[in-house]
Amino acid sequence: AQKVTQAQTEISVVEKEDVTLDCVYETRDTTYYLFWYKQPPSGELVFLIRRNSFDEQNEISGRYSWNFQKSTSSFNFTITASQVVDSAVYFCALSENDYKLSFGAGTTVTVRA
Amino acid sequence: GAVVSQHPSWVICKSGTSVKIECRSLDFQATTMFWYRQFPKQSLMLMATSNEGSKATYEQGVEKDKFLINHASLTLSTLTVTSAHPEDSSFYICSVTDSGTGYSDTQYFGPGTRLTVL
């Protein structure tokens, strides 16, 4: 069964638009971690954020923000005022007690100038 | 975050040959490393977990005799694709965690190695 679902395959926006990436996860563990990674065309995965299951505070880092809601098992990611450099594939991932990462299918974001 | 390197960044080989890919943790000692494979336009699939000084743990469906993993030191893990075939062509990515810092649950990834088998 898919543990992490990213329903949006591709999103295309014009520069300066906001874009929200959805992530829904499934786990029976009470302790788990959620991540977002960015994979630009170069291929290297860039770590963006880690959130543990006991911390439901939303977080903002520059133009990036994350909304974690345990009630709906969602960990959504918003890019505000998108830029062309934000064009990449974004992966949501889940780590449970054995610390293995289960990745979602990824969402390709294309920001047009 | 951790700095991870991989070598080579890309390799082309003939069918039947073996290819070794190196993953190095440059700025801290990595007790655990992970190897992933990513096919075009797909997500990352975990192949195996490599622990320093012990045998790697392979995921279901991954042939351990075909994908040899060695984690001989705290800074180096190698993946050898033996008798490579065209279907092994993929993007191989390693990641590291450092159990000692308490951030073992954060994985930092290398730049990846693109393998093309002719």
Contacts between the chains, C-beta under 8 A, distances in Angstrom:
chain1	res1	chain2	res2	distance
A	33	B	105	4.8
A	33	B	106	7.9
A	35	B	106	7.5
A	35	B	107	7.9
A	37	B	109	7.5
A	42	B	111	7.3
A	43	B	91	6.3
A	43	B	93	7.8
A	43	B	111	6.6
A	43	B	112	4.5
A	43	B	114	7.5
A	44	B	109	6.4
A	44	B	110	7.3
A	44	B	111	4.3
A	44	B	112	6.2
A	45	B	44	7.7
A	45	B	93	6.9
A	45	B	95	7.8
A	45	B	109	4.0
A	46	B	109	7.9
A	47	B	1	5.4
A	47	B	106	6.6
A	47	B	107	7.6
A	47	B	108	6.1
A	47	B	109	7.6
A	50	B	105	7.0
A	50	B	106	5.3
A	52	B	105	7.9
A	91	B	43	6.7
A	91	B	44	7.2
A	95	B	105	5.2
A	95	B	107	8.0
A	99	B	32	7.7
A	99	B	97	6.8
A	99	B	104	6.0
A	99	B	105	5.3
A	100	B	34	7.6
A	100	B	46	5.9
A	100	B	49	7.0
A	101	B	34	7.5
A	101	B	44	7.8
A	101	B	46	6.9
A	101	B	95	7.8
A	101	B	107	5.9
A	103	B	43	4.6
A	103	B	44	4.9
A	104	B	43	6.6
A	105	B	42	7.6
A	105	B	43	5.0
A	106	B	43	5.4
